[in-house]
Amino acid sequence: MTRSGKRQGGARAEHRWPAAIGLLIALGLYAALPGTFLPGLRYAVVGVGLTMLIPVVVLNPHRMTRQSRWSKYVATGQGLLLVAANEVALVQLVIVLTTHGTGSGSRDLLSALQVWVTNVIAFALVFWELDRGGPVARRHAPRKELPPADFRFPQDEDRDAIEEVAARSSERIDWVASFFDYFYFSLSNSMAFSPTDTMPLSLRAKMLMAAESFSAFVLLTLVIARAVSLLH
């Protein structure tokens, strides 16, 4: 069943391209990892990811106005596939950094950066697709019909703040998070290893955040160790 339309008083449908561009950047970074990172798996993941992008772009080429069960599964699957594949790359990177390296310190550090950025985007895509039914439901379904929230944003509880802050609250302007909000949240979670302004509410949200934070922590620890070793 396909849903379309605009919630009365709500925000306009979200643009498709910020998330699509983010996915393309993440796939490009993942594909550009050194040849020692399972090239067969990497190119297969990139091929599948691009193939999965085509039907969801055709369904919503500009703004996110329609959603079906299959499009929801495909869109969520993109993010989960990239998360899983990038975790495999992380394990390989851990092995590289804790053994002999690739022979090039700069190449090892650049690979770590690629894995980290890909991780941030991949988790942002998953958060964006899961929270409150996804980008279409958040913008078009009445709030009373939305699934329980996975994350609590500051705007969701600012209605009682001072006037200039309350003016941007969810209650005043029917605010809902966009892809950039989830990207910022994913980025800050990877840098702080904990929630910053956005709090997890559901078990799956906490598990995903824990996985992202742990990956980022392991990566940062090994990168610092590798950088120190290059100085001696």
C-alpha positions as YAML, in Angstrom:
chain: A
units: angstrom
residues:
- id: 1
  name: MET
  ca: [0.00, 0.00, 0.00]
- id: 2
  name: THR
  ca: [1.35, 3.42, -0.95]
- id: 3
  name: ARG
  ca: [1.03, 6.51, 1.20]
- id: 4
  name: SER
  ca: [1.21, 10.08, 0.00]
- id: 5
  name: GLY
  ca: [0.09, 13.53, 1.04]
- id: 6
  name: LYS
  ca: [1.09, 16.09, 3.63]
- id: 7
  name: ARG
  ca: [0.18, 16.16, 7.30]
- id: 8
  name: GLN
  ca: [-1.99, 19.16, 8.04]
- id: 9
  name: GLY
  ca: [0.22, 21.88, 9.48]
- id: 10
  name: GLY
  ca: [3.32, 19.72, 9.01]
- id: 11
  name: ALA
  ca: [6.57, 20.27, 7.20]
- id: 12
  name: ARG
  ca: [7.03, 19.66, 3.50]
- id: 13
  name: ALA
  ca: [8.14, 16.25, 2.31]
- id: 14
  name: GLU
  ca: [11.85, 15.67, 2.84]
- id: 15
  name: HIS
  ca: [14.26, 15.86, -0.09]
- id: 16
  name: ARG
  ca: [15.57, 12.52, -1.37]
- id: 17
  name: TRP
  ca: [19.01, 13.73, -2.42]
- id: 18
  name: PRO
  ca: [20.82, 14.41, 0.89]
- id: 19
  name: ALA
  ca: [20.44, 10.75, 1.88]
- id: 20
  name: ALA
  ca: [21.15, 9.52, -1.65]
- id: 21
  name: ILE
  ca: [24.33, 11.61, -1.89]
- id: 22
  name: GLY
  ca: [25.39, 10.40, 1.55]
- id: 23
  name: LEU
  ca: [24.93, 6.79, 0.45]
- id: 24
  name: LEU
  ca: [26.93, 7.37, -2.75]
- id: 25
  name: ILE
  ca: [29.78, 8.97, -0.77]
- id: 26
  name: ALA
  ca: [29.82, 6.06, 1.68]
- id: 27
  name: LEU
  ca: [29.82, 3.48, -1.13]
- id: 28
  name: GLY
  ca: [32.62, 5.38, -2.89]
- id: 29
  name: LEU
  ca: [34.76, 5.47, 0.25]
- id: 30
  name: TYR
  ca: [34.10, 1.80, 0.88]
- id: 31
  name: ALA
  ca: [34.98, 0.86, -2.70]
- id: 32
  name: ALA
  ca: [38.20, 2.92, -2.52]
- id: 33
  name: LEU
  ca: [39.66, 0.90, 0.35]
- id: 34
  name: PRO
  ca: [42.97, -0.84, -0.49]
- id: 35
  name: GLY
  ca: [42.86, -4.07, -2.47]
- id: 36
  name: THR
  ca: [43.71, -6.09, 0.64]
- id: 37
  name: PHE
  ca: [40.20, -5.39, 1.98]
- id: 38
  name: LEU
  ca: [38.34, -8.28, 0.28]
- id: 39
  name: PRO
  ca: [37.84, -6.65, -3.14]
- id: 40
  name: GLY
  ca: [35.22, -9.21, -4.18]
- id: 41
  name: LEU
  ca: [33.03, -8.41, -1.19]
- id: 42
  name: ARG
  ca: [33.55, -4.66, -1.54]
- id: 43
  name: TYR
  ca: [32.56, -4.51, -5.18]
- id: 44
  name: ALA
  ca: [29.60, -6.82, -4.58]
- id: 45
  name: VAL
  ca: [28.35, -4.57, -1.76]
- id: 46
  name: VAL
  ca: [28.77, -1.47, -3.90]
- id: 47
  name: GLY
  ca: [26.94, -3.12, -6.80]
- id: 48
  name: VAL
  ca: [24.06, -4.26, -4.60]
- id: 49
  name: GLY
  ca: [23.88, -0.87, -2.88]
- id: 50
  name: LEU
  ca: [23.65, 0.99, -6.20]
- id: 51
  name: THR
  ca: [21.08, -1.48, -7.51]
- id: 52
  name: MET
  ca: [18.95, -1.03, -4.40]
- id: 53
  name: LEU
  ca: [19.16, 2.75, -4.79]
- id: 54
  name: ILE
  ca: [17.53, 2.75, -8.23]
- id: 55
  name: PRO
  ca: [13.96, 1.69, -7.30]
- id: 56
  name: VAL
  ca: [13.72, 3.95, -4.24]
- id: 57
  name: VAL
  ca: [14.90, 6.94, -6.30]
- id: 58
  name: VAL
  ca: [12.39, 6.09, -9.03]
- id: 59
  name: LEU
  ca: [9.63, 5.92, -6.39]
- id: 60
  name: ASN
  ca: [10.64, 9.27, -4.85]
- id: 61
  name: PRO
  ca: [12.95, 11.09, -7.28]
- id: 62
  name: HIS
  ca: [12.86, 14.49, -5.56]
- id: 63
  name: ARG
  ca: [10.89, 14.48, -2.31]
- id: 64
  name: MET
  ca: [9.91, 11.63, 0.01]
- id: 65
  name: THR
  ca: [6.17, 11.51, -0.63]
- id: 66
  name: ARG
  ca: [5.45, 7.80, -1.17]
- id: 67
  name: GLN
  ca: [6.29, 4.64, 0.71]
- id: 68
  name: SER
  ca: [5.40, 0.97, 0.29]
- id: 69
  name: ARG
  ca: [6.40, -2.09, 2.25]
- id: 70
  name: TRP
  ca: [8.99, -3.14, -0.33]
- id: 71
  name: SER
  ca: [10.51, 0.34, -0.58]
- id: 72
  name: LYS
  ca: [10.82, 0.48, 3.21]
- id: 73
  name: TYR
  ca: [12.62, -2.87, 3.28]
- id: 74
  name: VAL
  ca: [14.93, -1.87, 0.42]
- id: 75
  name: ALA
  ca: [15.81, 1.53, 1.91]
- id: 76
  name: THR
  ca: [16.47, 0.10, 5.38]
- id: 77
  name: GLY
  ca: [18.40, -2.80, 3.87]
- id: 78
  name: GLN
  ca: [20.77, -0.38, 2.14]
- id: 79
  name: GLY
  ca: [21.90, 1.10, 5.43]
- id: 80
  name: LEU
  ca: [22.10, -2.24, 7.24]
- id: 81
  name: LEU
  ca: [24.09, -3.80, 4.38]
- id: 82
  name: LEU
  ca: [26.59, -0.96, 4.45]
- id: 83
  name: VAL
  ca: [26.88, -1.13, 8.25]
- id: 84
  name: ALA
  ca: [27.55, -4.88, 8.17]
- id: 85
  name: ALA
  ca: [30.03, -4.68, 5.29]
- id: 86
  name: ASN
  ca: [31.88, -1.79, 6.89]
- id: 87
  name: GLU
  ca: [32.15, -3.69, 10.17]
- id: 88
  name: VAL
  ca: [33.90, -6.45, 8.22]
- id: 89
  name: ALA
  ca: [36.29, -3.81, 6.86]
- id: 90
  name: LEU
  ca: [36.81, -2.58, 10.41]
- id: 91
  name: VAL
  ca: [37.81, -6.07, 11.56]
- id: 92
  name: GLN
  ca: [40.27, -6.29, 8.67]
- id: 93
  name: LEU
  ca: [41.65, -2.87, 9.55]
- id: 94
  name: VAL
  ca: [42.13, -3.94, 13.17]
- id: 95
  name: ILE
  ca: [44.14, -6.94, 11.94]
- id: 96
  name: VAL
  ca: [46.22, -4.70, 9.67]
- id: 97
  name: LEU
  ca: [46.92, -2.11, 12.35]
- id: 98
  name: THR
  ca: [47.81, -4.68, 15.01]
- id: 99
  name: THR
  ca: [50.16, -6.73, 12.83]
- id: 100
  name: HIS
  ca: [52.49, -5.51, 10.13]
- id: 101
  name: GLY
  ca: [50.37, -2.85, 8.43]
- id: 102
  name: THR
  ca: [50.24, -2.44, 4.69]
- id: 103
  name: GLY
  ca: [53.76, -1.07, 4.51]
- id: 104
  name: SER
  ca: [52.49, 2.51, 4.25]
- id: 105
  name: GLY
  ca: [51.60, 4.36, 7.43]
- id: 106
  name: SER
  ca: [49.73, 7.10, 5.56]
- id: 107
  name: ARG
  ca: [47.73, 4.48, 3.66]
- id: 108
  name: ASP
  ca: [46.74, 2.76, 6.90]
- id: 109
  name: LEU
  ca: [45.60, 6.02, 8.47]
- id: 110
  name: LEU
  ca: [43.67, 7.02, 5.35]
- id: 111
  name: SER
  ca: [41.94, 3.63, 5.34]
- id: 112
  name: ALA
  ca: [40.94, 4.18, 8.96]
- id: 113
  name: LEU
  ca: [39.43, 7.54, 8.02]
- id: 114
  name: GLN
  ca: [37.50, 5.95, 5.15]
- id: 115
  name: VAL
  ca: [36.09, 3.25, 7.43]
- id: 116
  name: TRP
  ca: [35.14, 5.83, 10.08]
- id: 117
  name: VAL
  ca: [33.35, 8.19, 7.68]
- id: 118
  name: THR
  ca: [31.55, 5.29, 6.02]
- id: 119
  name: ASN
  ca: [30.43, 4.13, 9.47]
- id: 120
  name: VAL
  ca: [29.02, 7.55, 10.34]
- id: 121
  name: ILE
  ca: [26.99, 7.74, 7.12]
- id: 122
  name: ALA
  ca: [25.83, 4.13, 7.26]
- id: 123
  name: PHE
  ca: [24.49, 4.43, 10.80]
- id: 124
  name: ALA
  ca: [22.88, 7.79, 9.95]
- id: 125
  name: LEU
  ca: [20.99, 6.07, 7.12]
- id: 126
  name: VAL
  ca: [19.78, 3.33, 9.45]
- id: 127
  name: PHE
  ca: [18.69, 5.82, 12.14]
- id: 128
  name: TRP
  ca: [16.91, 7.91, 9.48]
- id: 129
  name: GLU
  ca: [14.98, 4.93, 8.12]
- id: 130
  name: LEU
  ca: [13.99, 3.38, 11.47]
- id: 131
  name: ASP
  ca: [12.95, 6.27, 13.69]
- id: 132
  name: ARG
  ca: [9.16, 6.82, 13.89]
- id: 133
  name: GLY
  ca: [8.46, 4.81, 10.76]
- id: 134
  name: GLY
  ca: [10.97, 6.50, 8.47]
- id: 135
  name: PRO
  ca: [11.13, 9.77, 6.49]
- id: 136
  name: VAL
  ca: [7.75, 9.39, 4.74]
- id: 137
  name: ALA
  ca: [5.75, 8.51, 7.86]
- id: 138
  name: ARG
  ca: [7.40, 11.23, 9.95]
- id: 139
  name: ARG
  ca: [6.30, 13.94, 7.51]
- id: 140
  name: HIS
  ca: [2.88, 12.69, 6.40]
- id: 141
  name: ALA
  ca: [1.26, 10.51, 9.06]
- id: 142
  name: PRO
  ca: [-0.60, 12.14, 11.97]
- id: 143
  name: ARG
  ca: [1.60, 12.10, 15.05]
- id: 144
  name: LYS
  ca: [-0.87, 9.91, 16.93]
- id: 145
  name: GLU
  ca: [-0.44, 7.24, 14.24]
- id: 146
  name: LEU
  ca: [3.36, 7.25, 14.21]
- id: 147
  name: PRO
  ca: [5.24, 4.26, 15.68]
- id: 148
  name: PRO
  ca: [6.97, 4.88, 19.03]
- id: 149
  name: ALA
  ca: [10.06, 7.06, 18.66]
- id: 150
  name: ASP
  ca: [13.52, 5.50, 18.74]
- id: 151
  name: PHE
  ca: [15.21, 8.83, 19.49]
- id: 152
  name: ARG
  ca: [14.30, 11.95, 21.44]
- id: 153
  name: PHE
  ca: [15.51, 15.22, 19.91]
- id: 154
  name: PRO
  ca: [15.80, 18.50, 21.85]
- id: 155
  name: GLN
  ca: [12.98, 20.01, 19.77]
- id: 156
  name: ASP
  ca: [10.63, 17.34, 21.14]
- id: 157
  name: GLU
  ca: [10.76, 18.84, 24.62]
- id: 158
  name: ASP
  ca: [11.46, 22.54, 24.05]
- id: 159
  name: ARG
  ca: [7.81, 23.69, 24.15]
- id: 160
  name: ASP
  ca: [8.20, 24.97, 27.74]
- id: 161
  name: ALA
  ca: [11.48, 26.79, 27.13]
- id: 162
  name: ILE
  ca: [11.89, 30.53, 26.70]
- id: 163
  name: GLU
  ca: [9.98, 31.94, 23.74]
- id: 164
  name: GLU
  ca: [12.80, 32.10, 21.20]
- id: 165
  name: VAL
  ca: [13.72, 28.47, 21.92]
- id: 166
  name: ALA
  ca: [10.13, 27.21, 22.12]
- id: 167
  name: ALA
  ca: [9.50, 28.81, 18.73]
- id: 168
  name: ARG
  ca: [11.47, 25.95, 17.12]
- id: 169
  name: SER
  ca: [9.89, 23.13, 19.12]
- id: 170
  name: SER
  ca: [8.09, 20.18, 17.59]
- id: 171
  name: GLU
  ca: [4.80, 21.28, 19.15]
- id: 172
  name: ARG
  ca: [4.96, 24.82, 17.77]
- id: 173
  name: ILE
  ca: [6.02, 24.17, 14.17]
- id: 174
  name: ASP
  ca: [5.38, 20.42, 13.83]
- id: 175
  name: TRP
  ca: [9.14, 19.89, 13.51]
- id: 176
  name: VAL
  ca: [10.49, 16.49, 12.46]
- id: 177
  name: ALA
  ca: [14.07, 15.37, 12.00]
- id: 178
  name: SER
  ca: [15.64, 15.26, 8.52]
- id: 179
  name: PHE
  ca: [18.55, 13.17, 7.25]
- id: 180
  name: PHE
  ca: [21.03, 15.86, 8.29]
- id: 181
  name: ASP
  ca: [19.75, 15.67, 11.89]
- id: 182
  name: TYR
  ca: [20.45, 11.94, 11.96]
- id: 183
  name: PHE
  ca: [23.82, 12.47, 10.28]
- id: 184
  name: TYR
  ca: [24.79, 15.05, 12.91]
- id: 185
  name: PHE
  ca: [23.60, 12.70, 15.63]
- id: 186
  name: SER
  ca: [25.60, 9.80, 14.14]
- id: 187
  name: LEU
  ca: [28.69, 12.01, 13.79]
- id: 188
  name: SER
  ca: [28.53, 13.24, 17.39]
- id: 189
  name: ASN
  ca: [27.92, 9.70, 18.66]
- id: 190
  name: SER
  ca: [31.05, 8.53, 16.81]
- id: 191
  name: MET
  ca: [33.13, 11.37, 18.20]
- id: 192
  name: ALA
  ca: [31.87, 11.46, 21.80]
- id: 193
  name: PHE
  ca: [31.22, 7.67, 22.10]
- id: 194
  name: SER
  ca: [27.91, 8.57, 23.77]
- id: 195
  name: PRO
  ca: [24.66, 10.50, 23.16]
- id: 196
  name: THR
  ca: [25.05, 14.25, 22.91]
- id: 197
  name: ASP
  ca: [21.85, 16.21, 22.25]
- id: 198
  name: THR
  ca: [19.74, 13.24, 21.09]
- id: 199
  name: MET
  ca: [18.83, 10.36, 23.39]
- id: 200
  name: PRO
  ca: [18.03, 6.74, 22.46]
- id: 201
  name: LEU
  ca: [14.65, 5.46, 23.65]
- id: 202
  name: SER
  ca: [14.24, 1.96, 22.25]
- id: 203
  name: LEU
  ca: [16.38, -1.12, 22.76]
- id: 204
  name: ARG
  ca: [17.28, -1.29, 19.07]
- id: 205
  name: ALA
  ca: [18.37, 2.36, 19.13]
- id: 206
  name: LYS
  ca: [20.61, 1.71, 22.13]
- id: 207
  name: MET
  ca: [22.10, -1.39, 20.49]
- id: 208
  name: LEU
  ca: [22.83, 0.48, 17.26]
- id: 209
  name: MET
  ca: [24.37, 3.41, 19.11]
- id: 210
  name: ALA
  ca: [26.47, 1.05, 21.22]
- id: 211
  name: ALA
  ca: [27.75, -0.72, 18.09]
- id: 212
  name: GLU
  ca: [28.65, 2.58, 16.44]
- id: 213
  name: SER
  ca: [30.34, 3.98, 19.54]
- id: 214
  name: PHE
  ca: [32.33, 0.81, 20.15]
- id: 215
  name: SER
  ca: [33.49, 0.70, 16.52]
- id: 216
  name: ALA
  ca: [34.58, 4.32, 16.66]
- id: 217
  name: PHE
  ca: [36.38, 3.82, 19.97]
- id: 218
  name: VAL
  ca: [38.31, 0.79, 18.71]
- id: 219
  name: LEU
  ca: [39.22, 2.60, 15.53]
- id: 220
  name: LEU
  ca: [40.42, 5.74, 17.31]
- id: 221
  name: THR
  ca: [42.47, 3.73, 19.81]
- id: 222
  name: LEU
  ca: [44.25, 1.80, 17.08]
- id: 223
  name: VAL
  ca: [44.80, 4.86, 14.91]
- id: 224
  name: ILE
  ca: [46.45, 6.70, 17.82]
- id: 225
  name: ALA
  ca: [48.61, 3.65, 18.54]
- id: 226
  name: ARG
  ca: [49.56, 3.40, 14.86]
- id: 227
  name: ALA
  ca: [50.37, 7.11, 14.67]
- id: 228
  name: VAL
  ca: [52.57, 6.87, 17.76]
- id: 229
  name: SER
  ca: [54.41, 3.91, 16.29]
- id: 230
  name: LEU
  ca: [55.13, 5.88, 13.12]
- id: 231
  name: LEU
  ca: [56.84, 8.55, 15.22]
- id: 232
  name: HIS
  ca: [59.36, 6.09, 16.66]
...
